[in-house]
């Protein structure tokens, strides 16, 4: 009964709603009611993605005018302008000098003041002047338009061969006549740089894998050291730097950083890149000395007075008489230098008067008494009696 009562109440409520609803919705109230109760739920439409905020870069500030104080140090594009070198080094010699020039260029890569100019020629030396005469080439180089502040020469790996003397007989390599001619040519080459007042650094040959080439290099090094230094050149020895403690050839060794690497080329004669840098390491200090000496300001001679400023001309065309110059005050005379020490007096001699007699004590002062030693007592240290008492 309660269920039927509830259904009847519900039916009566539906009838009332159907009577009060608009015509469009009151046609089938039962189907609408049950359709709304038992109809499947509809899924919600997917939400549209929210637009993400766009992060735009902030506008850059307007470019300011360049600082006049930095105008000379910066180029037109704002980068630091590279300064031009002021100290030029010429490297001459054979193919070994060619590798040395590369090592020197790497050694001075961070110094904008220094420029290494490679003038080395392969297959050249001091013996075959008919093929390439380094004495004539050096004179032409120094007389040319380019100025050089120093020069480095390394030569000799191609000189273990016969001399070409025209119609005269050629002496054998390393013989006495050969060495005399070779020494004269080395001396003449060094003298050219001395005449032109260009400091010369002569670099010796390193030890080589071939015993015959090493023996020839030793002879050439001795000649170059003696005759080049006689003409003012500075000699740099590389023999111990590229050999072991027993003076034996080693292709590997410590580089400039102390790391054991290969230093020589496969032929056992030339440097490789690491070896050329190590050879330049021993030449670099001599170039640094020349560089610092060239940058020193000229010294003013002692006693030279600075120039007086020019007296301006009087107004009116210069017809007026200039007033007489005031007399210059005399420069103060410097006192004489004080002696390092006073009069030296003897500590043992007696005081003597100017006449030669002993100086007497002043009047009223008693003559000092002469001290006499007390007699020795038996058993005391100064008792030398024998036999002892």
C-alpha positions as CSV (number, residue, x, y, z in Angstrom):
1,X,0.0,0.0,0.0
2,X,2.7,2.5,0.7
3,X,4.3,1.8,-2.6
4,X,1.0,2.2,-4.6
5,X,0.3,5.4,-2.7
6,X,3.7,6.8,-3.7
7,X,3.2,5.8,-7.3
8,X,-0.2,7.5,-7.4
9,X,1.2,10.7,-5.9
10,X,4.0,10.6,-8.4
11,X,1.5,10.2,-11.3
12,X,-0.6,13.1,-10.0
13,X,2.5,15.3,-9.9
14,X,3.4,14.4,-13.4
15,X,-0.1,15.2,-14.6
16,X,0.1,18.6,-13.0
17,X,3.5,19.3,-14.5
18,X,2.3,18.3,-17.9
19,X,-0.6,20.7,-17.7
20,X,1.5,23.6,-16.7
21,X,4.4,22.9,-19.2
22,X,4.5,24.6,-22.6
23,X,3.0,22.7,-25.6
24,X,6.3,21.7,-27.1
25,X,7.4,19.9,-23.9
26,X,4.0,18.5,-22.8
27,X,3.5,16.1,-25.7
28,X,5.1,13.0,-24.1
29,X,5.9,13.7,-20.4
30,X,6.4,10.1,-19.5
31,X,9.0,9.5,-22.2
32,X,10.8,12.7,-21.2
33,X,10.8,11.8,-17.5
34,X,12.0,8.3,-17.9
35,X,14.5,9.3,-20.6
36,X,16.0,11.8,-18.3
37,X,16.2,9.3,-15.4
38,X,17.5,6.3,-17.3
39,X,19.5,7.9,-20.2
40,X,23.3,7.3,-20.1
41,X,25.4,10.2,-19.0
42,X,27.1,12.2,-21.7
43,X,30.8,12.9,-21.4
44,X,31.8,16.4,-21.0
45,X,33.4,18.0,-24.0
46,X,37.2,18.2,-23.6
47,X,38.5,21.4,-22.4
48,X,40.4,23.5,-24.9
49,X,44.1,23.9,-24.1
50,X,44.9,27.1,-22.5
51,X,47.3,29.2,-24.5
52,X,50.8,29.3,-22.9
53,X,52.3,32.7,-22.3
54,X,54.9,33.8,-24.8
55,X,58.2,34.9,-23.3
56,X,59.5,37.6,-25.6
57,X,63.1,38.8,-25.2
58,X,63.5,42.2,-23.6
59,X,64.5,44.9,-26.0
60,X,68.2,45.6,-25.9
61,X,69.3,49.1,-24.7
62,X,70.3,51.5,-27.4
63,X,74.0,51.5,-28.3
64,X,75.9,54.2,-26.7
65,X,78.6,56.3,-28.3
66,X,82.2,54.8,-28.0
67,X,84.4,56.1,-25.3
68,X,87.1,58.3,-26.8
69,X,89.6,57.0,-24.3
70,X,89.3,53.5,-25.8
71,X,89.1,54.6,-29.4
72,X,92.8,53.9,-30.0
73,X,92.7,50.4,-28.5
74,X,89.6,49.2,-30.4
75,X,88.9,48.8,-34.1
76,X,85.8,49.7,-36.0
77,X,84.0,46.5,-35.1
78,X,84.6,46.9,-31.3
79,X,87.3,44.2,-31.1
80,X,90.8,45.0,-29.8
81,X,93.0,46.1,-32.6
82,X,96.1,43.9,-33.1
83,X,99.3,45.9,-32.6
84,X,102.0,45.8,-35.3
85,X,105.3,44.2,-34.5
86,X,108.3,46.4,-33.8
87,X,111.1,43.8,-33.4
88,X,112.0,41.8,-36.5
89,X,114.1,38.6,-36.5
90,X,115.5,37.1,-39.7
91,X,116.2,33.3,-39.7
92,X,118.7,32.1,-42.4
93,X,120.3,28.8,-43.1
94,X,119.3,25.4,-44.4
95,X,116.3,23.1,-43.9
96,X,117.2,22.7,-40.2
97,X,116.9,26.5,-39.8
98,X,113.6,26.3,-41.5
99,X,112.3,24.1,-38.7
100,X,114.0,26.4,-36.1
101,X,112.1,29.4,-37.6
102,X,108.8,27.5,-37.0
103,X,109.7,26.8,-33.4
104,X,110.7,30.5,-32.9
105,X,107.4,31.7,-34.4
106,X,105.5,29.4,-31.9
107,X,107.7,30.6,-29.0
108,X,106.9,34.3,-29.7
109,X,103.3,33.8,-30.8
110,X,102.0,35.5,-27.7
111,X,104.3,38.5,-28.0
112,X,102.9,41.1,-30.5
113,X,106.2,43.0,-30.5
114,X,108.2,40.2,-32.2
115,X,108.0,39.0,-35.8
116,X,110.0,36.0,-37.0
117,X,110.8,36.2,-40.7
118,X,111.8,32.9,-42.2
119,X,114.5,33.3,-44.9
120,X,115.9,29.8,-44.8
121,X,116.6,27.9,-48.0
122,X,116.6,24.1,-48.3
123,X,119.7,22.2,-49.8
124,X,122.0,25.2,-49.0
125,X,125.1,25.6,-47.0
126,X,128.6,27.2,-46.9
127,X,130.3,24.7,-49.2
128,X,128.3,24.9,-52.4
129,X,128.5,28.7,-52.9
130,X,128.0,28.0,-56.7
131,X,124.5,26.7,-55.9
132,X,123.6,29.4,-53.3
133,X,126.0,32.0,-51.8
134,X,124.8,32.9,-48.3
135,X,127.3,35.7,-48.0
136,X,125.9,37.5,-51.0
137,X,122.3,36.6,-49.9
138,X,122.9,38.0,-46.4
139,X,124.3,41.3,-47.7
140,X,121.4,41.7,-50.1
141,X,118.9,40.9,-47.2
142,X,120.4,43.5,-44.9
143,X,120.6,46.1,-47.7
144,X,116.9,45.5,-48.6
145,X,113.9,47.6,-47.7
146,X,113.0,45.6,-44.6
147,X,114.7,46.4,-41.3
148,X,115.9,43.6,-39.1
149,X,116.7,44.0,-35.4
150,X,118.4,40.6,-35.0
151,X,119.3,37.5,-37.0
152,X,119.5,33.7,-36.3
153,X,121.6,31.4,-38.5
154,X,121.8,27.6,-38.4
155,X,123.7,25.9,-41.2
156,X,125.8,22.8,-41.9
157,X,123.7,19.7,-42.5
158,X,124.5,19.8,-46.3
159,X,128.2,20.8,-46.0
160,X,129.8,17.3,-45.6
161,X,130.7,17.3,-49.3
162,X,133.6,18.5,-51.5
163,X,134.1,22.2,-52.1
164,X,133.7,23.6,-55.6
165,X,136.7,25.9,-56.3
166,X,136.4,26.2,-60.1
167,X,139.5,24.9,-61.8
168,X,141.4,24.2,-58.5
169,X,141.4,20.7,-57.0
170,X,138.7,20.3,-54.4
171,X,139.9,19.3,-50.9
172,X,138.3,16.4,-49.2
173,X,135.6,17.1,-46.6
174,X,136.9,17.8,-43.1
175,X,140.6,17.9,-44.3
176,X,142.8,20.7,-43.1
177,X,142.5,22.8,-46.4
178,X,138.7,22.2,-46.3
179,X,138.3,23.4,-42.7
180,X,140.4,26.5,-43.4
181,X,138.2,27.5,-46.4
182,X,135.0,26.7,-44.4
183,X,136.2,28.8,-41.4
184,X,136.9,31.8,-43.7
185,X,133.4,31.6,-45.1
186,X,131.7,31.3,-41.7
187,X,133.8,34.3,-40.5
188,X,132.8,36.4,-43.6
189,X,129.1,35.6,-43.1
190,X,129.2,36.7,-39.4
191,X,131.2,39.8,-40.3
192,X,128.4,41.0,-42.6
193,X,126.0,41.3,-39.7
194,X,128.7,43.0,-37.6
195,X,129.2,45.6,-40.3
196,X,125.5,46.3,-40.5
197,X,125.2,46.4,-36.6
198,X,122.6,43.6,-36.6
199,X,123.1,41.2,-33.6
200,X,123.7,37.6,-34.8
201,X,122.8,34.4,-33.0
202,X,124.6,31.4,-34.4
203,X,122.9,28.0,-33.5
204,X,125.0,24.8,-33.6
205,X,123.9,21.5,-35.1
206,X,122.4,18.8,-32.9
207,X,123.7,15.3,-32.6
208,X,122.5,13.0,-35.5
209,X,121.7,9.3,-35.9
210,X,124.4,8.8,-38.5
211,X,127.9,8.6,-36.9
212,X,129.6,10.2,-39.9
213,X,127.1,13.1,-40.0
214,X,127.5,13.6,-36.2
215,X,131.3,13.7,-36.6
216,X,131.0,16.3,-39.3
217,X,128.6,18.3,-37.2
218,X,131.1,18.4,-34.3
219,X,133.8,19.8,-36.6
220,X,131.5,22.5,-38.1
221,X,130.2,23.4,-34.6
222,X,133.8,24.0,-33.4
223,X,134.6,26.1,-36.4
224,X,131.4,28.2,-36.2
225,X,131.8,28.8,-32.5
226,X,135.4,30.0,-32.8
227,X,135.1,32.2,-35.9
228,X,131.5,33.5,-35.4
229,X,132.2,34.6,-31.9
230,X,135.3,36.4,-33.1
231,X,132.9,38.6,-35.2
232,X,130.6,39.3,-32.2
233,X,128.0,36.6,-32.8
234,X,126.5,34.7,-29.8
235,X,126.8,30.9,-30.1
236,X,124.0,28.5,-28.9
237,X,125.0,24.9,-28.4
238,X,122.2,22.2,-28.9
239,X,124.4,19.1,-28.6
240,X,123.6,18.1,-25.0
241,X,119.9,19.1,-25.4
242,X,119.3,16.4,-28.0
243,X,121.5,13.6,-26.6
244,X,121.5,11.5,-23.5
245,X,124.0,11.6,-20.6
246,X,126.5,9.5,-22.6
247,X,126.3,11.8,-25.7
248,X,124.3,9.2,-27.7
249,X,121.6,10.1,-30.2
250,X,118.1,9.7,-28.9
251,X,115.0,10.4,-31.1
252,X,112.8,11.1,-28.1
253,X,113.3,13.1,-25.0
254,X,111.7,15.8,-22.8
255,X,110.0,18.6,-24.6
256,X,109.6,22.2,-23.3
257,X,107.0,20.9,-20.8
258,X,109.1,18.0,-19.5
259,X,107.0,15.4,-21.3
260,X,108.9,12.6,-23.1
261,X,108.0,12.9,-26.7
262,X,109.6,12.3,-30.1
263,X,111.8,15.2,-31.1
264,X,113.5,14.1,-34.3
265,X,112.2,13.3,-37.8
266,X,112.4,9.9,-39.3
267,X,115.7,10.7,-41.2
268,X,117.5,11.1,-37.9
269,X,118.7,14.6,-38.9
270,X,115.9,17.2,-38.8
271,X,113.7,18.3,-36.0
272,X,110.0,17.5,-35.9
273,X,107.6,20.1,-34.6
274,X,108.2,19.3,-30.9
275,X,112.0,19.3,-31.5
276,X,111.9,22.6,-33.3
277,X,110.0,24.1,-30.4
278,X,112.6,22.7,-28.0
279,X,115.5,24.1,-30.1
280,X,113.8,27.5,-30.1
281,X,113.6,27.3,-26.3
282,X,117.4,27.6,-26.1
283,X,117.5,30.5,-28.6
284,X,114.6,32.4,-27.0
285,X,116.5,33.8,-24.0
286,X,119.1,35.4,-26.3
287,X,116.4,37.1,-28.3
288,X,114.7,38.3,-25.1
289,X,117.9,40.0,-24.1
290,X,118.2,41.8,-27.4
291,X,114.5,42.7,-27.3
292,X,114.7,44.3,-23.8
293,X,117.9,46.1,-24.7
294,X,116.3,47.6,-27.8
295,X,113.3,48.8,-25.8
296,X,115.4,50.6,-23.2
297,X,115.2,54.5,-23.6
298,X,118.5,56.2,-24.7
299,X,120.5,57.4,-21.7
300,X,121.2,61.1,-21.4
301,X,125.0,61.8,-21.3
302,X,126.2,62.9,-17.9
303,X,126.6,66.6,-17.5
304,X,124.4,67.5,-20.5
305,X,122.1,70.4,-19.6
306,X,118.6,70.4,-21.0
307,X,117.9,72.8,-23.8
308,X,116.6,76.2,-22.7
309,X,113.2,77.1,-24.2
310,X,113.2,79.6,-27.0
311,X,112.6,83.2,-26.0
312,X,109.4,84.6,-27.7
313,X,109.8,87.6,-29.9
314,X,108.7,90.9,-28.5
315,X,105.4,92.3,-29.8
316,X,105.5,95.0,-32.5
317,X,107.5,93.2,-35.1
318,X,110.7,92.7,-33.1
319,X,112.0,96.3,-33.3
320,X,111.9,96.9,-29.6
321,X,115.0,96.3,-27.5
322,X,114.7,93.3,-25.3
323,X,115.4,93.9,-21.6
324,X,118.8,92.7,-20.4
325,X,118.9,89.3,-19.0
326,X,119.2,89.0,-15.3
327,X,122.6,87.6,-14.2
328,X,122.5,84.0,-13.5
329,X,123.1,83.0,-9.9
330,X,126.2,81.0,-9.3
331,X,125.6,77.3,-8.9
332,X,126.3,76.2,-5.3
333,X,129.6,74.4,-5.0
334,X,129.3,70.9,-3.7
335,X,131.3,70.1,-0.6
336,X,134.3,67.9,-1.0
337,X,133.6,64.2,-0.5
338,X,134.2,62.9,2.9
339,X,137.0,60.3,3.2
340,X,136.0,56.7,3.8
341,X,138.2,56.5,6.9
342,X,140.3,58.9,9.0
343,X,144.0,58.8,9.7
344,X,145.3,55.3,10.4
345,X,147.0,55.1,13.7
346,X,149.2,52.2,14.9
347,X,148.2,50.4,18.0
348,X,151.7,49.2,18.9
349,X,154.0,52.2,18.1
350,X,154.7,54.8,20.8
351,X,153.6,58.4,20.3
352,X,156.4,60.5,18.8
353,X,156.6,64.3,18.8
354,X,157.3,66.2,15.6
355,X,161.0,66.4,16.5
356,X,161.3,62.6,16.7
357,X,161.4,62.3,20.6
358,X,158.9,60.4,22.5
359,X,155.9,62.5,23.5
360,X,156.1,63.7,27.1
361,X,153.0,63.7,29.2
362,X,151.3,67.1,29.8
363,X,152.5,69.2,32.7
364,X,151.0,68.3,36.0
365,X,150.4,64.7,35.0
366,X,152.5,62.0,36.5
367,X,154.4,59.6,34.3
368,X,152.6,56.3,34.1
369,X,154.2,53.4,36.0
370,X,155.4,50.4,34.1
371,X,153.6,47.3,35.2
372,X,155.8,44.4,36.1
373,X,154.8,40.8,36.3
374,X,154.6,39.3,39.7
375,X,157.1,36.5,40.5
376,X,155.9,33.0,39.7
377,X,154.7,31.0,42.6
378,X,155.5,27.2,42.9
379,X,152.8,25.1,41.4
380,X,151.1,28.0,39.5
381,X,150.5,27.8,35.8
382,X,153.3,30.3,35.0
383,X,155.9,28.4,37.1
384,X,158.2,26.8,34.5
385,X,161.0,25.7,36.9
386,X,162.4,22.3,36.2
387,X,162.3,20.0,37.9
388,X,159.1,21.2,39.5
389,X,159.1,21.9,43.2
